[in-house]
Each structure stands twice: as C-alpha cells, then as structure tokens.
Amino acid sequence: MSKTARILIAGAGVGGLALAQALHHGGLEVAVHEQDPTPRIRHQGFRIHIDENGDRALRSCLPAATFELVRQSSGTNDDVVGMYTEQLDPVLTQTFPGITDELITNVDRNTLRHGLLTGLGDIVHFGHEVRGYRHTDSGRVRVEFADGTADEADLLIGADGVGSAVRRQLLPHAGVRDLGVRCLYGRMTLTEVTRALIPPAVERGFSWVSDNAGCGAGFAPVRFRRPPAGASDYLMITLLATPEHLGVSHERLAELSARQLWTLAVQATAAWHPALRELFAHADADSFFPIALRAGQRVGPWTPGPVTLLGDAIHTMPPTGGVGANTALRDAQTLAGELLAAARGRQSLIAAVGAYEAVMLPRGFATIDASLEMAAQLFGSSV
C-alpha cells in the first residue's frame, strides 16, 4: 500500500475521528463523511467515561497539541464508583488509586467531538448519510450518499454506529439485540443552587442507584477543567428501566417530548430518598431523551477486503460496562497502526485490514460479554 491510497471513514463519532486524526497526521489521504448535519452531537448521551485503555488510544491517535486540547477541556478526574439503594444505603464503593492529573477520565461528548475535529476542517463532511457502496472495476469502493452524491476510496471504514449502513451491506447476518431496557438520559446544570443539592454519595465519580424493582439510575458529574465557550458544569442523570416498569410502550416512549420524559423519571423515583428526588426535580427538563440498550450479536471472522468496520458499527456496546467509547478508541488505535505500517510498505492494504480484524473482533465481543454480565447484575438475568 502506498501513501497515495485514499481512505474513507463513514461516521464522525469518537472512533472515526480518532482514526482520522491518526491517519491524517500520519500522512495518508483520508475523508470522513458524517450523517449529522452539524458537528453538534445528536441525542447519544452526555458524559463519556474514559479508562486507561481509552486514554492510551487517544494519546496514540492524536498529535500532542490536540491531545492536550482534549485533556484541558475534559472533566476533572474522579476515582470513585459507588452503588447504593434507592434510599442511599451504600452497597459497594470502590476507589481507584493512582489517577493523576495527566490522565483523562471523563469527557463531555460534544466537547470531545469538537476537540477531535481540530485540524480536520477540510477532511470531515457533514450531512452525508451513507446509503450503500459498490466495488468498482478498478478495485476501489464507491460510497453513495442519501443526497445523491458519492465518493471513492481504496478502503471504506464503517464507523457509522449501531445503525450502520456499511455493516448491513457487508454483514447482513450481523444482528443487534434489544436488551429490553430503556435509558432516559438527562442532566442537571450545576449552579450555586443545584450544587448544594448533590448528596456526598453521588458527588464524585459514577454512582449507581437501584430500587431492586427493575428501576435504576446513574449519576456522574462533569466539572470541566477549562469550560469551553457556552458549556457549563453538570450532573449527568440517567434513569434505566423497562418500558413495562415505566408504564409506556417502546413506541410511545420514542414519541414523548423531553419534558414528558423528565416527568416519567420524576414519577418513577417518587419513593426514593428525598435527596435523589431533588436531583430529578431540578434536572433540566428539556435535556431528556430515550435510548434503547442494545448489544451486537457475535459474528465470526470474514474474508478481509476493502471494507471494514469499527466501534458500535460491529460490536454495539450496552452502556453498562462504561467501555463503548474506549473500545472504539482501541479499534482506531489498532487500525491506524496497521494502515500506517502498510503505508510504509510493510504489508498490503488488505493484509492490514485482516490484521486489524483479527484483533478487533475477539476483543470487541469479549467486551460485549463483560458488559452483558454487568447488565445482568443490574437488571437481572433477563437481559
């Protein structure tokens, strides 16, 4: 593979942009096509946990100055994971020592995307929804978009998330399982008033609260090291339950307004500890949106070719393990290393893809298994 080979990434999420950074700064020609009309993230979540693997992958993929920009705009470090009953009785608290200020442990999703876009202004194209692709007579891949335009490359990387159009064509048998649990994502902007409402139990790190009746909630603060323009510190608030527990069908849940979803969350936690009820009551009512918890179903290896997949496009992660973004970042690190080695003449493009997939597939599905084990502990064996 020569450096003149062109690489196209479908999807400007965490993994896709990290990969684009590594390839672009490695001297390769790369283009990113994203279906979102603007760089602002659609409803996917707020706070992202970054573990040691994710931190290493970011350092590997990003130029030093860009990594430092991302670090400076990340959340202040935390080192606690706690589990509590709905009455705030402690079940388990774990502290992780050795977390230094140099590490990134949590980021805001929108802020991270803006950081990862640094220096990629001419490379990332928004408003391009992938409809499909075809192999050309010259051995390239022609990608077609919903607006009627197209682009060609020597390699297509589907980093287009759980609903990946690239995966549907490449691996039509690769399914995604609905776990039957819905997450109502929300947040509470931290002001002088709302900061005082946070009980010490959920003030640091990530805290999980469960009423053992099929309803749980996650709380995690984002306190920016250096708040980006227009950003405010906040407490992420998530409520997880089955549609049956919420008393609303899946179809109806998707139709509800943000304020109606907030009302559902308030009602579902009406019997919880007063301090927790205050957090839901003071949450930003217009910030709530629903997400279905899903997990990619295991698939075996396929013959490597000029199309591959990355992140949730192939191994969709339920958020219970807190590793979805980190796994996508590790994919980007691994694939970038193989493609840059190919550009230096050490292997062919297809060999690079094969070497990547040989690592990515078992690692990704092992991580899904671990996340499902955690989900079973939180919600019961039914997931």
SENUBA-806390 format. One record per residue (C-alpha): residue in one letter; x, y, z; chain. Coordinates in steps of 0.001 Angstrom, whole numbers, plus 500000, padded with zeros to 6 digits. Layout:
N
VOVEX  rest       X       Y       Z  kette
VOVEX     a       X       Y       Z      A
...
END
This chain:
383
VOVEX  rest       X       Y       Z  kette
VOVEX     m  500000  500000  500000      A
VOVEX     s  501334  503423  499083      A
VOVEX     k  500647  506708  500790      A
VOVEX     t  498589  507691  497768      A
VOVEX     a  495882  505205  498776      A
VOVEX     r  492699  507003  499818      A
VOVEX     i  490756  506018  502928      A
VOVEX     l  487134  506902  503577      A
VOVEX     i  485594  506790  507056      A
VOVEX     a  481810  506693  507364      A
VOVEX     g  480951  508310  510690      A
VOVEX     a  482443  511160  512698      A
VOVEX     g  481958  509684  516127      A
VOVEX     v  484655  509120  518732      A
VOVEX     g  486348  506210  516936      A
VOVEX     g  486016  507583  513429      A
VOVEX     l  487532  510952  514290      A
VOVEX     a  490352  509454  516362      A
VOVEX     l  491226  507246  513397      A
VOVEX     a  491053  510211  511021      A
VOVEX     q  493458  512144  513249      A
VOVEX     a  495969  509292  513296      A
VOVEX     l  495821  508677  509533      A
VOVEX     h  495844  512346  508536      A
VOVEX     h  498811  513185  510714      A
VOVEX     g  500490  510002  509512      A
VOVEX     g  500451  511428  506001      A
VOVEX     l  497605  509404  504495      A
VOVEX     e  494762  510798  502410      A
VOVEX     v  491550  510417  504385      A
VOVEX     a  487978  511710  504151      A
VOVEX     v  485241  511447  506773      A
VOVEX     h  481540  511545  505875      A
VOVEX     e  479034  512052  508709      A
VOVEX     q  475246  511995  508546      A
VOVEX     d  474788  514644  511261      A
VOVEX     p  474121  518000  509605      A
VOVEX     t  476440  519847  512017      A
VOVEX     p  479266  518959  514407      A
VOVEX     r  476821  519072  517321      A
VOVEX     i  476081  515552  518523      A
VOVEX     r  472524  514284  518230      A
VOVEX     h  470982  512549  521237      A
VOVEX     q  473539  509885  522168      A
VOVEX     g  474440  510769  525727      A
VOVEX     f  476349  513382  527681      A
VOVEX     r  479269  512183  529776      A
VOVEX     i  481721  509583  528434      A
VOVEX     h  483902  507571  530773      A
VOVEX     i  487498  507244  529559      A
VOVEX     d  489532  504407  531047      A
VOVEX     e  493276  503757  530846      A
VOVEX     n  492917  501986  527502      A
VOVEX     g  490937  504880  526073      A
VOVEX     d  493447  507400  527370      A
VOVEX     r  496336  505473  525786      A
VOVEX     a  494453  505193  522497      A
VOVEX     l  493772  508931  522411      A
VOVEX     r  497446  509659  523090      A
VOVEX     s  498413  507284  520292      A
VOVEX     c  495977  508681  517725      A
VOVEX     l  496177  512418  518377      A
VOVEX     p  499009  514880  517836      A
VOVEX     a  500350  516039  521197      A
VOVEX     a  498797  519503  520912      A
VOVEX     t  495366  518099  520051      A
VOVEX     f  495521  515581  522875      A
VOVEX     e  496346  518377  525302      A
VOVEX     l  493411  520410  523989      A
VOVEX     v  491119  517446  524599      A
VOVEX     r  492594  516899  528067      A
VOVEX     q  492218  520539  529049      A
VOVEX     s  488547  520512  528013      A
VOVEX     s  487811  517204  529737      A
VOVEX     g  486230  516795  533143      A
VOVEX     t  488256  516951  536327      A
VOVEX     n  489410  513499  537306      A
VOVEX     d  487432  511230  539564      A
VOVEX     d  488331  507936  541178      A
VOVEX     v  485142  506527  542727      A
VOVEX     v  482451  504089  541640      A
VOVEX     g  479619  503605  544105      A
VOVEX     m  476463  501509  544291      A
VOVEX     y  473542  502444  546533      A
VOVEX     t  469953  501519  547258      A
VOVEX     e  467203  503963  546357      A
VOVEX     q  467361  505140  549984      A
VOVEX     l  471086  505891  549560      A
VOVEX     d  472217  502990  551700      A
VOVEX     p  475702  502020  550464      A
VOVEX     v  476057  498662  548732      A
VOVEX     l  479572  498958  547307      A
VOVEX     t  482122  501732  546974      A
VOVEX     q  485368  501321  545068      A
VOVEX     t  488162  503862  544856      A
VOVEX     f  490784  503678  542132      A
VOVEX     p  494159  504998  543330      A
VOVEX     g  496911  506349  541129      A
VOVEX     i  494796  508546  538869      A
VOVEX     t  496972  511539  538070      A
VOVEX     d  496008  514895  536635      A
VOVEX     e  497642  513948  533326      A
VOVEX     l  495016  511283  532627      A
VOVEX     i  491617  511799  531028      A
VOVEX     t  488874  510003  532956      A
VOVEX     n  485704  511663  531659      A
VOVEX     v  484664  513960  528827      A
VOVEX     d  481545  515656  527565      A
VOVEX     r  480510  514043  524273      A
VOVEX     n  480012  517283  522352      A
VOVEX     t  483182  518842  523710      A
VOVEX     l  485180  515742  522799      A
VOVEX     r  483870  515781  519229      A
VOVEX     h  484883  519412  518816      A
VOVEX     g  488342  518596  520146      A
VOVEX     l  488716  515624  517806      A
VOVEX     l  487736  517834  514862      A
VOVEX     t  490781  520037  515442      A
VOVEX     g  492742  520366  512203      A
VOVEX     l  490293  518239  510208      A
VOVEX     g  488211  521068  508748      A
VOVEX     d  488759  520071  505115      A
VOVEX     i  488524  516357  505808      A
VOVEX     v  485192  515946  507605      A
VOVEX     h  481994  516405  505588      A
VOVEX     f  478694  516724  507475      A
VOVEX     g  475235  515989  506124      A
VOVEX     h  476378  512888  504209      A
VOVEX     e  474288  509863  505130      A
VOVEX     v  475657  506642  503665      A
VOVEX     r  473095  504686  501653      A
VOVEX     g  475417  501981  500383      A
VOVEX     y  478572  501188  498458      A
VOVEX     r  479754  499187  495481      A
VOVEX     h  483071  497840  494284      A
VOVEX     t  484367  499456  491106      A
VOVEX     d  486123  497712  488227      A
VOVEX     s  489379  499344  489322      A
VOVEX     g  489191  497677  492736      A
VOVEX     r  488103  500770  494649      A
VOVEX     v  484963  501307  496737      A
VOVEX     r  482351  503834  495628      A
VOVEX     v  480226  505131  498512      A
VOVEX     e  476838  506618  497747      A
VOVEX     f  475053  509150  499964      A
VOVEX     a  471392  509959  500509      A
VOVEX     d  471740  513358  498834      A
VOVEX     g  472766  511726  495551      A
VOVEX     t  476490  512463  495834      A
VOVEX     a  479240  509859  496046      A
VOVEX     d  482901  509412  496901      A
VOVEX     e  485530  506791  496111      A
VOVEX     a  488379  505328  498108      A
VOVEX     d  490700  502354  498300      A
VOVEX     l  489328  501443  501744      A
VOVEX     l  485952  502134  503372      A
VOVEX     i  485713  502007  507169      A
VOVEX     g  482205  501839  508580      A
VOVEX     a  482309  503767  511849      A
VOVEX     d  478662  504729  511495      A
VOVEX     g  477312  503360  514754      A
VOVEX     v  474662  500871  515779      A
VOVEX     g  472515  501508  512697      A
VOVEX     s  475497  501143  510366      A
VOVEX     a  474562  501113  506684      A
VOVEX     v  478030  499738  505948      A
VOVEX     r  477508  496774  508285      A
VOVEX     r  474085  495988  506813      A
VOVEX     q  475659  495567  503391      A
VOVEX     l  478941  493945  504404      A
VOVEX     l  477472  491583  507027      A
VOVEX     p  473708  491336  506536      A
VOVEX     h  473622  488481  509051      A
VOVEX     a  475182  490578  511849      A
VOVEX     g  472369  491371  514265      A
VOVEX     v  471931  493774  517158      A
VOVEX     r  469869  492577  520142      A
VOVEX     d  467489  494827  522031      A
VOVEX     l  468010  494173  525753      A
VOVEX     g  464518  495392  526624      A
VOVEX     v  465791  498213  528829      A
VOVEX     r  465343  501907  528102      A
VOVEX     c  467595  504686  529316      A
VOVEX     l  466219  508180  529860      A
VOVEX     y  469233  510459  529590      A
VOVEX     g  469171  513854  531246      A
VOVEX     r  471346  516351  533027      A
VOVEX     m  471237  518959  535761      A
VOVEX     t  473218  522142  535120      A
VOVEX     l  475356  522930  538132      A
VOVEX     t  474634  526321  539635      A
VOVEX     e  475129  527698  543120      A
VOVEX     v  471703  526311  543981      A
VOVEX     t  471917  522889  542353      A
VOVEX     r  475472  522139  543505      A
VOVEX     a  474220  522244  547086      A
VOVEX     l  471589  519601  546256      A
VOVEX     i  474060  516852  545368      A
VOVEX     p  474433  514396  548268      A
VOVEX     p  478006  513355  549104      A
VOVEX     a  477274  509799  547969      A
VOVEX     v  476919  510836  544311      A
VOVEX     e  479166  513883  544262      A
VOVEX     r  482189  512083  542804      A
VOVEX     g  482791  509596  540047      A
VOVEX     f  479975  507366  538867      A
VOVEX     s  477169  506288  541196      A
VOVEX     w  474542  503638  540513      A
VOVEX     v  471285  503616  542464      A
VOVEX     s  468816  500726  542245      A
VOVEX     d  465465  500068  543873      A
VOVEX     n  465667  496316  543128      A
VOVEX     a  462260  496558  541461      A
VOVEX     g  463503  496977  537917      A
VOVEX     c  464488  500624  538038      A
VOVEX     g  467963  502109  538389      A
VOVEX     a  469689  505441  537929      A
VOVEX     g  473218  506567  537186      A
VOVEX     f  474701  509862  538342      A
VOVEX     a  478042  511329  537271      A
VOVEX     p  479313  514919  537361      A
VOVEX     v  481170  516705  534586      A
VOVEX     r  483232  519550  536006      A
VOVEX     f  485282  520958  533175      A
VOVEX     r  488953  521663  533715      A
VOVEX     r  488523  524622  531367      A
VOVEX     p  484889  525076  530320      A
VOVEX     p  484570  525549  526542      A
VOVEX     a  482617  528574  525363      A
VOVEX     g  478954  528123  526175      A
VOVEX     a  479470  524990  528283      A
VOVEX     s  478518  524617  531939      A
VOVEX     d  479345  522009  534544      A
VOVEX     y  476562  519486  535000      A
VOVEX     l  475468  516294  536681      A
VOVEX     m  474532  513555  534239      A
VOVEX     i  471324  511849  535336      A
VOVEX     t  470138  508628  533715      A
VOVEX     l  467142  506503  534562      A
VOVEX     l  467113  502901  533322      A
VOVEX     a  464030  500702  533348      A
VOVEX     t  461889  498503  531139      A
VOVEX     p  459028  500135  529231      A
VOVEX     e  456689  497995  531360      A
VOVEX     h  458131  499455  534549      A
VOVEX     l  457672  502948  533144      A
VOVEX     g  454153  502123  532030      A
VOVEX     v  454857  503339  528498      A
VOVEX     s  455371  501250  525375      A
VOVEX     h  458609  501493  523444      A
VOVEX     e  456835  503149  520532      A
VOVEX     r  455144  505704  522762      A
VOVEX     l  458366  506387  524641      A
VOVEX     a  460035  507459  521395      A
VOVEX     e  457211  509934  520744      A
VOVEX     l  457302  511704  524102      A
VOVEX     s  458734  515183  524462      A
VOVEX     a  461785  515874  526619      A
VOVEX     r  459578  517329  529359      A
VOVEX     q  457280  514296  529278      A
VOVEX     l  460297  512002  529638      A
VOVEX     w  461524  514084  532563      A
VOVEX     t  458090  513749  534169      A
VOVEX     l  458303  509971  533757      A
VOVEX     a  461686  509949  535512      A
VOVEX     v  460347  512069  538370      A
VOVEX     q  457336  509783  538781      A
VOVEX     a  459406  506586  538627      A
VOVEX     t  461601  507772  541504      A
VOVEX     a  458838  509292  543662      A
VOVEX     a  459513  506836  546514      A
VOVEX     w  463291  507274  546510      A
VOVEX     h  465423  509136  549040      A
VOVEX     p  464477  512843  549206      A
VOVEX     a  467979  513903  548115      A
VOVEX     l  467697  511804  544940      A
VOVEX     r  464210  513114  544242      A
VOVEX     e  465619  516641  544424      A
VOVEX     l  468152  515829  541714      A
VOVEX     f  465439  514638  539346      A
VOVEX     a  463188  517556  540258      A
VOVEX     h  465918  520103  539472      A
VOVEX     a  467193  518384  536318      A
VOVEX     d  466969  520304  533043      A
VOVEX     a  463567  519143  531815      A
VOVEX     d  464386  519894  528193      A
VOVEX     s  467529  517709  528248      A
VOVEX     f  465864  514282  528457      A
VOVEX     f  465781  511764  525617      A
VOVEX     p  465394  507952  525397      A
VOVEX     i  467880  505346  524204      A
VOVEX     a  467350  501597  523887      A
VOVEX     l  470051  499397  525402      A
VOVEX     r  471351  497124  522655      A
VOVEX     a  474214  494690  522155      A
VOVEX     g  475861  493415  518997      A
VOVEX     q  475488  489678  518427      A
VOVEX     r  478669  487715  517920      A
VOVEX     v  479758  487054  514349      A
VOVEX     g  482679  485038  513106      A
VOVEX     p  485547  486369  511008      A
VOVEX     w  485007  487101  507338      A
VOVEX     t  487396  487359  504406      A
VOVEX     p  489254  490698  504697      A
VOVEX     g  488676  493155  501880      A
VOVEX     p  488497  496874  501118      A
VOVEX     v  485592  497410  503554      A
VOVEX     t  485802  497028  507332      A
VOVEX     l  484016  498164  510490      A
VOVEX     l  484880  499992  513702      A
VOVEX     g  483247  500590  517073      A
VOVEX     d  479494  500215  517546      A
VOVEX     a  479100  499518  513832      A
VOVEX     i  480331  495971  514538      A
VOVEX     h  480325  495430  518316      A
VOVEX     t  477495  497554  519711      A
VOVEX     m  478023  498022  523438      A
VOVEX     p  475384  498420  526117      A
VOVEX     p  476469  501314  528365      A
VOVEX     t  476500  499134  531481      A
VOVEX     g  480209  498421  531112      A
VOVEX     g  481146  502044  530501      A
VOVEX     v  483550  500928  527769      A
VOVEX     g  481833  501630  524443      A
VOVEX     a  483842  504714  523554      A
VOVEX     n  487029  503175  524902      A
VOVEX     t  486611  500101  522712      A
VOVEX     a  486043  502284  519651      A
VOVEX     l  489188  504237  520504      A
VOVEX     r  491158  500998  520799      A
VOVEX     d  489806  499971  517388      A
VOVEX     a  491042  503271  515966      A
VOVEX     q  494474  502805  517547      A
VOVEX     t  494824  499249  516226      A
VOVEX     l  493590  500013  512715      A
VOVEX     a  495711  503160  512441      A
VOVEX     g  498810  501196  513403      A
VOVEX     e  498162  498548  510748      A
VOVEX     l  497351  501064  507993      A
VOVEX     l  500385  503211  508743      A
VOVEX     a  502552  500087  508646      A
VOVEX     a  501065  499302  505225      A
VOVEX     a  501810  502824  504046      A
VOVEX     r  505452  502221  504958      A
VOVEX     g  505460  499151  502723      A
VOVEX     r  505443  496554  505489      A
VOVEX     q  502234  494893  504322      A
VOVEX     s  499435  495275  501799      A
VOVEX     l  496265  497225  502455      A
VOVEX     i  494172  494050  502686      A
VOVEX     a  496737  492420  504987      A
VOVEX     a  496484  495466  507249      A
VOVEX     v  492696  495129  507351      A
VOVEX     g  492971  491433  508142      A
VOVEX     a  495467  492012  510955      A
VOVEX     y  493166  494641  512453      A
VOVEX     e  490056  492463  512271      A
VOVEX     a  491913  489542  513871      A
VOVEX     v  492422  491714  516968      A
VOVEX     m  489257  493828  516879      A
VOVEX     l  486664  491058  516602      A
VOVEX     p  487570  488875  519620      A
VOVEX     r  488381  491925  521741      A
VOVEX     g  485131  493676  520890      A
VOVEX     f  482849  490715  521520      A
VOVEX     a  484655  489793  524741      A
VOVEX     t  483954  493335  525914      A
VOVEX     i  480280  492968  524983      A
VOVEX     d  480141  489773  527068      A
VOVEX     a  481570  491617  530071      A
VOVEX     s  479088  494468  529615      A
VOVEX     l  476203  492000  529426      A
VOVEX     e  477360  490347  532633      A
VOVEX     m  477231  493723  534331      A
VOVEX     a  473788  494400  532846      A
VOVEX     a  472552  491066  534225      A
VOVEX     q  473768  492048  537696      A
VOVEX     l  471987  495398  537472      A
VOVEX     f  468735  494287  535843      A
VOVEX     g  468542  490539  536355      A
VOVEX     s  469263  487574  534131      A
VOVEX     s  466520  488576  531671      A
VOVEX     v  468908  490838  529745      A
END
